[in-house]
Amino acid sequence: MASNTKYIFITGGVTSSLGKGIIAASLGKLLQSRGFSVTIQKFDPYLNIDPGTLNPYEHGECYVTDDGAETDLDLGHYERFLNIPTSQNNNITTGRIYNNVITKERKGDYLGKTVQVIPHITDEIKSNFYKLGEEGKYDVVITEIGGCVGDIESLPFIEAVRQAKWDLSPNDFLVIHLTLIPFLKAAKELKTKPTQHSVKQLLEAGIQPDILVCRTEYHLPPDVKKKLALFCNVQLNSVIEAMDAESIYDVPLLMKKEKLDERVMSKLKLSSKTNANLDNWKEFLGKLKNPTQAVNIGLVGKYVSLPDSYKSIIEAFTHAGASIECEVNLKLISSEEINSDNFKSKLKDLDGIVVAPGFGERGFEGKIETVRYARENKIPFLGICLGMQVAVIEFSRNVLGLENANSTEMDPNTPYPVIALMEEQKKVDQMGGTMRLGSYACDLKKSSKAYAAYGKTKIQERHRHRYEFNNSYLEQIESKGMIASGRNPETGLVEIVELKNHPWFVGVQFHPEYKSTVLNPQPLFVKFIQAAIDNKVK
């Protein structure tokens, strides 16, 4: 174990969805801005090996890293805030822990021992706690423990955190507990009791939190902070107020104001190399909050009732919009509600249209109508993953006249499989982790809109899909004006399609949104928003 790495654990209490990921990312940003090298990892208490097989309605989007790991959407926040890539090692689930332990047991690694939660499961969890620290690249490893203290699923993780305290020296270990201070309207007062109970549960598990971060809708008066410090056994200046913010990107500045980073550094005996430099961050926030223009963009997909299903796309629009001082009003539209009778009324007020990624045929024909509307009416269009495939299918049907052209995902017996499985995918019968996943190279044509966005001919973007553009139709499609402007250099697979006679119509097989960060907005989103602004002027 790297002796100079500090470990911070973030637990949550009272309720889930308090924003542990945002607090972790904000603290990471503050420490990074002081010159420390930081990474963040998430431990999830569910039994899926990874979120790849989870319905987006259950868990929000599945975020993909460069090395092809399907991970929790919180890793997206870590990358967007810290501007550094994460990997397979940054997201561990109970499923992966148990899978590893059972695999070792079957191989005989435990030499006939009775395999138990303690020590075998907890040892496996701890070895994963320390894995990133042992690389020797990080001063600080922040570990977010998913779920709530008191959940049955979380118990082994909480126990592993308790043990970690004794593995590490006192100045290398810190626990932050994120909790909720509800306001009772009838009594007109903030209530500390849920937090007291939550901390009591942590104490029963053998963990004393060092810092309390309290989510609240109202400022915490001094007497409430005193009460929390007294009953939860923490220092008064370690009770940190986390007020609801108008944007997640305000949270690092709010945490700096509350001196969260200073408390952490003092407890971990970290001497700061520099003062926190958040100038770039403040510049981004200034542009975000003071736009000089606005556009209406339609995001057409089938999971729109839970916006977290498209978290990275929504955030990519935030970053790209701010970079050109444009407010992006995103209108989420269900593709299931669009048909050949109503598509005009549903799409008429939009300056640009995005067709979102997804799997399966639900809402598919609505996406076809959407693409046709954008193509025929010269409305700026961005198709992502399935959105790109829909664009190819719509073009094949309505321009090439290939009736019933389709993807073999939607119709295995289509006469014109313009989107199909690659040969090696046909043998796959499992669901999880069996797609083209992670970062792949793409060569761009110089005269293309994609090249105009990226400004270079070679790019790397992340993928998450099974089906591909069928190259046997490429010549036919290109002859009618839809060109393949980006291709994988090794396989020749089509990564980007564009329309020649259209102001801005780009479909990408990859997920550009995964690599968008506050400090590096994704170029395709920037150019798409610019095209929507230009379209509006007409």
N, C-alpha and C positions, 0 to 999 in steps of 0.2 A: 504493500500500500504506500502510495506517495506520501511521505511524511509532511510535505509542505502544502498539501491541498487541504482547503477548508471545506467542510460539508454543512450545508444548510438544509434542513427538512421543513417543508411547509405542509401542515395538516389543516383540515377544515372541520368545523363543528356547527351545530344547530341545524343547518340545512345545506344541501348541495347547491351548486350553481352560484356560489358567492363570488367567484372570480379568482380562485387560487392561481389559475394560469396567468391571469393579467398581473396579479401581485408578484408572482415569481418572475415574469418577464420584466416588470417595472424595476424590481430590485436588481435583477441582472443588468438591466440597462444602466442603472445608477452606478453600480460597481464597475461596469465596463467603462463608463465615462470618466472614472477616476484612474483608469489605466490598468485595471485588473483583467485577467483573462478568465472568462466565465462561460460555463455551459449549464443547461437546465435539462433535467430528465423528468419523465412522468411515469409513475407506477400506477397502473389501473387495476382495480380489484375484481374485474370480471373474468370469466373462464374462457372467453374466446382467446385464441392464440394471438390474434391482432384484430383491429376493428374492420378489416377488409370485408368480412362477411356480414357486418352489421347494417341493418336498414338505416339510411340517413335520418329517418324520423325518430329512431331510437337514440342516436348518438351524434347527430350532426354529421358533417362531412368526414370522409376518411382522407387524411393528409398523407402525401407521399414524399419521402426523402430522396436525395440523390442516389443512395444505394438501394433504392427499391423497397424500403420498408413501408408497409401500410400502417399508419399510426393515428393517434388521437389528434383531434383538431387543435389542442393546446400547443402542439409542436409548431403549428403554423404561427401562433402568437410569438413563440420563442424566436423563430427565425425572423419574423417581421420586425420585432423590437431590437434584437441583437445583431441582425444583419450577418449572421453566421449560419452555415448549414448544420442540420442535425443528422442523426443516423439511426440505424437499427438499434443501437445501444441506448438511445434517448427515450425509448418507450417500451416498458416491460409490463406484461399483464400477468395476472395470477395463472392464466392458462399456460403461458410460456414457462413460468416457474415450475408448475406441476409437470408439464411435459418434459422439461429438462431432468427433473428429479426422477420421474418414472423411467425415462430412457436410461439414466445411469443405473437405476436399480435393476433393470432388465439385463444390462450388460455385466452386472455383478460388481459395479464400482464400490458398493458399500460393504463388500466382504461379509455378506450374511447377516448384517445388522438389521434390526427392526427399523424400518424407515418411518419417521414420524414428522409431524409439523415442526416440533422443536427436537433436534437441531437441524434436520435436513432441509425443510422448506425455508426456515429462517436463514440458514447459512447460504442457500441459493439466492435468496433475496439480497442478503448483504453483499455477496460477491458481485451482484449486479449494481448495488449502490456505488461500489468502489471502482467499477470497471473503467469509467471515464477518467476518474482521478488518477488511476494508475498509468494512464497514457503519458502523464507528465506534462501535459499541455495547458492545464488549467490551474489557476490560483484558487478558484471557487467552483464547486459543483452544487447547484441548487436542485433538490429533489422534491418534486410535488407528489404527495400521496393522494391519489384520487379517492372520491367518496367522502364519507363522514366518519368522524370518530364515533365508535359505538356500533357501526355496521359490522355484522358477522364477517362479511367478506374482507374487511380491512384489518381484522385482528392480527393475522400473521405479519402484515407490513408494520403495524404499530409496534409489535413485539420486536421486529428486526431493528426498528429505529431505537427502541430502548437498549437493545444489545449494542448497537453501533456506538452509543455514548461511551461504553466501556472499552470498545476497541480503539477509540480515538482519544487523543489527548484533549483535556478540557477546553483548550483554546481553538480546537479544530472542529467543534461540534456545536450546532445551534438549532433550536426548534422555534419556528414561528407558527402560531396558531391563528388561523383566520376564522372569525366568528361573526355573528349577526347581533346587533343591538336593536330589537324591534321597538317601534313607537306605538304605544296604545292610544288611539285617538280619544276614546271615551275618558281615560284617566289623564290624558294629555301629558304622558311621561314616557321617557325611555326606560326600557326594562333590561336589567343586567342578569336576571336569573337564568335565562337560557345559556348565557356564556359561562356563568358559574358552574352549571351542570355539565356543560361540555368540557370545561377544564378539569372538573372533578373526574370525569370519565378517563381523561388522559392521565391524570395522576394515579387513578386506580390501575392503569396499564403500566405505571412506572415511569411516566414521562412528565417532567416539569417544563412547560413552555417557557422560553426566555423572553419572547416578545408576543404581545397580542395585537393583531391587526383587526380593528372592529369596523365592519361594514355598517353604515348608518345613513338614514335619510336626513338626519339633523345633526348639527354640531354637538359634540359631547361636552357638556359643562364640566368644570373642574371636579365637582363633587362626584359625578358619575365615573370619571377617570380614577379618582381616589378609591372609590368603592371597588372598581374592577381590580385595581392593583392590590388592594388589601385582601379581597376574597380569592383572587386567582394567584396570589403568591408571586407577583411580578413587580419590578420597580415601576414607579409612577411614570417615569419618562420612557418606559417600554410599552406603554399603552398607546397604540397608534390609531388615530382616527382615519378611516377610509370612507370619505363621503361619496355618495353617488356622483359620478362625473358625467358631463355631457358627451364626452368621447373617451374611448379606452386609451387614446393617446395622451390624454391629460394626466393619466394616473402616475407616470413616472415623476412629473413635476409636483403633483400633490404629495407623493411619498417623500420627495426631497424636502418639501416644505415641512413635513411632519418629522423629518430627520431619521427616517427608517434606515437609510444607508449608514448614517453615523452611528446609530445604535448597534447595528450589525458589526461594523468595523471595530467598535470599542469592545464588544463582547468576544470577537474573534481575534483581538489584538492584531488587526490589520492596519499597517500604517500606509496611508494613502500616498500614492506617487504624485498625484496631481489633484487639483480641485476639480469637482465634477464639471465637465464641459458638455453642456447640452445645447450649444448654439444651433447646431443643425436641426435638432429636434424642435427647438422653439421656432425656427424659421419655417419648418414644415407645418407646425400648428398655426402659425400666423397666416400662411397661405390657405390652410384648410378652413380657417374661420372667417377669412375675408376674401371670398371669391369675387372675381370681376365679371363672371358670366355663369350661365347655367345651361345644362342640357337634360333632356328627358330620355333615359335609356330603358328599354324593355328587356327584362331578363326572363326568357321563356323556358320553363322547365317543369318537371312533374313533382318536385318536392317543395314547392314555394310556400306551403303553409308553415314550414319550419325554416326560417332564413339561415339558420346555422348549417343547413345542408349545402349552402353555397358560400360559406364563410370566406374562403380565400378569394373568391371572385369579387364579393362585396368589398373586401378590404383592398384588393388590387385596384378597384375603381376609386377608393378613397385616396390611395397613394398617387395614382396617375392623375386624378382630377386636381389634387392639391398642387402637383408639380407644375401645372399650367393655369393655376388659379381659377379652376372651373368647378362649380358645384354640380355633382352628378346626382340627379334625382332618379334613383333606381326604382322601377316599377316591376314588381315580381308578378308574372302572369302565368297561370297554370296552363300548360300545353293541352291538358285534357279538356279544357273549356273552349279551345279554339277549333273551329270547323270551317268548311267551305262557305257557310252562310254568314258567319259573324266575324271572320278574321279582319275585315276592314274596320269595323267599329272597335274591335279590341286593340288594334295596332296603330290607329290613325294619328294619334298625337305624339308619336315617338320620333326623336331625332336620330336614334340608332337602335339596333336590335342585336341582342346576344342570344344565341341558342345554347343552352347549358348542357353539360355532360349528363350522363345517366345510363342506366341499363334497362333492357326490356322494352316491350312494345307499348306499354301504357302511355298514352299521350303522344305517340309517335306521329300519327297523321296530322295532329295539330302543329307539330314542329315543321312538317313538310309544307303546310299552308303558310306558316310564318316565313320560311325561307323564300318561298315563291313571291310573297308580298314584298320582301326586302329586295329581292333580285329585280322584279319587274318595275318597282317604284324607285329604284336607285337609292335606297336607304342604306346608310353605312351598316355593315353586317360583320359580326364576329361569331364564328361557330367554333365551339371548343369540344374536342373529342367526339362524342356522339353528334354534336352540333355540326362538325365538319363532315361527318358521314352522311347526315341528313342533307347537307348542301349538295353532296355528290349524287345522292339518290334523286333529289328533286330535279337537279339538272338533267340527269339521265332520262327521267320520265318525261319532263315537260319541254326540254330543248332537243334532246336526241330522239325523242319519241319511242324510247324503250319502255313499253307499257309494262307495269308491274315490276320494274326494276326495284331491287331491294337489297337489304343486308340479309345474309343467311341467318343472322341472329333473330330477325323479325319473321322471316319467311324462308325456311330451309329449302323450299321447293321453287323459289323464284326463278323465272326463266333467264333473268339478267342479274347475276349476283355481283353487283358492282362493288359491294363491300362483303368480304368473306374472311374465313379463318385461314391463317397460315397453316401449312402442312403439319408443323410440329404441335400446333394447338389442337389439332383434331383428335390427338390421342389423350388429351387431358380430361379426366372425369371428376376431378375435385374442384371445389370453388376457391378456396383460400390461396392467395399468393401465386396464382397460376397465369397471370397476365403478363404482358410486356410492362414491366414496372421499373421505375427509376429513370435515371438520366441517360439519354441517348443523343448521339451527334446528329446534326442536320446541316446539309449544305444548301445555301440559298442562291437563287439566280439573281444576278446583279441588277437586272432591270425591274425587279419585283417590288411590290409594296412591303413585303416582309423585309427585304434588304434595306429599303428606305427607313424602316422602323429601327432595325438593329444596327445598321451602319457597318455590318461585317458579313462575310460570306459563310463563316462557320459558327454555329451556335450549339449549345447543349440545353435541352429542356427535358422535363420529367413526364413520364407516361404512366397511364393506368388504364389499360384496355386489352381486349382479346382480339377484336376484329380489325381488319386492315383494308385499305384501299386495294381493290383487285387490279393489278397492273395490266391484265389482259384487256382492260377497257381504256387504258390511258390514252392511247393514240386517238381513239374515237372521241373521247371527251375533250382532249386538247384541240382537236380539229374544229370544235364548235366554240372555242373561246374560254374554256375553263382550264387554266394551266396549273401544272404541278410546280410550284415555285420553291419548294423545299423538299429534299429527299435525304434519306439515311444513306451515308456513303458506303456502308458495308452491305446492306441488304437491298438497296434500291427502293425501299418502301417509301411511299408518298407520305410526307409529314405535313405539307402545307398546300392548299389549293387556293387559287384566286381567280376572279373574273376579270377579263381584259377590259370589257366595255362597261365598267361600273366605277363610280367614284371611290368606293372602298368596300370590297367584299372579300374577306379572308376567312378561310376555315383551317384550323390547326388540329392535328391528330393528338398533340400533346396537351398538357395542362399548363399554360403560361402563368396562371394565377399563383401556382405554388412557389414561384421564385420572386414574387413581388415583395419588396420590403419598403419601410418608410424612407430609407435613404437611397434605395435603388428601385424606383417604380418600374414596372414591366413595360418595355418599349411598345409592344403591340397595343396595350391598353391606352397608352398615351396617344398613339397615332389614331386609334379608333375614336377616342374622345374628341381629338382635333377634327377628325372627319365629320363627327356629329355636329360640332360647332359650325363647320363650313356648310354643312347640309342645311342647318337652321337658317343661315344667312340668306339662302336662296329665296 
